[in-house]
Amino acid sequence: MKNIYKDIQNCRISGSSELVTILELGDQPLANALKKMPNEKEVKIPLTLMYCPDSSLVQLKETVNKEILFSSYTWVTGTSPTTRNYAKLFFQRVFDTAKPASGDLIVEVASNDGTFLMPFIEHSYCNILGVDPAKNIAREANKRGVRTLSKFWGKLVAEEIIKDIGSAKIVIARNVIPHVSLLHDVIAGIEHVLRDDGVGIIEFHYAGKILQELHYDSIYHEHLCYFSIKSIVYLLGLYALVPFHIDTSPISGGSYVIYFSKRKLQKSSDYLNLLEKENSLGVNNVQTWKNFAKACYVNRQKSIDIVKSFSTKKVLGFGASARSSTYLNFCGFDSSCIRAIIDNSPLKQGMYSPGTSIPIVSMKNGMRMNPDLIFIFAWNFRDEIMNECRASGYKGEFLLAFPNNPYYFKG
């Protein structure tokens, strides 16, 4: 186990040892470690949420070896139409804010299958580079025509890029900064490769949204940090990177996209307004997070009571996501109450969910089971999933555990 994970003693960005325990979600399997067989042996690791009063960073106590987590991966960005559509909007926002020239180098850290770089290529940006550690996903990106290096990002990789290609006008890091154990090396790499007139862009599932809407299902071993605006600004400031604008994003049920530079640029009204809103919500207050922990246990009990009431009916899940793993294991649900989970990713179909051993099936096979109720685990894609189920002939109700407490949805 020592080679699999270790507990931190200090804040991941400030170095403070004064960490406060917020929430313990029990021993959990690795959220993306799908099983080939239901009885397959698996590792379970404690999942503990901590808070640092110095940096205001909410973070995991446990750090799992990154080679175990990310060298092969089952989440493919382009699987979801919602994500593909957002990639087009994301391009337009980056273009309007950073105004890159056609030959400028644009780098994406943890670029996955290249979905968010494709719109740049389609708009004749030819100097594009993705960097992603998952060899299987990087191969697919290169096949799609998105030049991709299969490496873990850090300052050494940034130095290689400068030597081989040059410095970047734009560096994008979408939903990756919360995943990395070597935070300082990753940010140092971004700072190093970024031109003096360049723009860095980090997208992150917002801690305030997690807090407000009880997104405890987003807590799993891959997500080491849960950033507020204050804590991400703290981190960037250690490398003289200056934020100047924030956009909102639909990804993960509510994310922020923060823009920063090496220069001091005028802060946008969006940035200033969201910072003021954060202060009023108490996002950077330890007691607020302790109240959040209590609400998580209430959500669990309500979920258990609802699922028990459907013990005689055929319930199917939808979305074998990493976040569903935390929720299912925390609640103790398995194939005795959730018959199967529908998922559109061919990489997941035919596998079994971590810990709970629920079979993962295609939409076609799921509909053949004639479900009485569909429990949407990938609730951040609620409308997309609902429309797909209706198009496949499902006429029943939907159940969602988030945001906040469980609720039914007819659509």
Secondary structure, DSSP 4 states (H G I P E B T S, - for coil): -TTTEEE-SS-TTT--S--EEEEEEEEEE-TT--BSSTT----EEEEEEEE-TTT--EEESEEE-HHHHHSS----GGG-HHHHHHHHHHHHHHHHHH---TTS-EEEET-TTSTTTHHHHHTT---EEEE-S-HHHHHHHHHTT--EE-S--SHHHHHHHHHHT--EEEEEEES-GGG-S-HHHHHHHHHHHEEEEEEEEEEEE-HHHHHHHT-GGG-STT--EE--HHHHHHHHHTTT-EEEEEEEE-GGGSEEEEEEESS-PPPPHHHHHHHHHHHHHTTT-HHHHHHHHHHHHHHHHHHHHHHHHTTTS-EEEE---HHHHHHHHHHT--TTT--EEE-S-TTTTT-B-TTT--BEE-HHHHHHT--SEEEESSGGGHHHHHHHHHHTT--SEEEE--SSS-EEE--
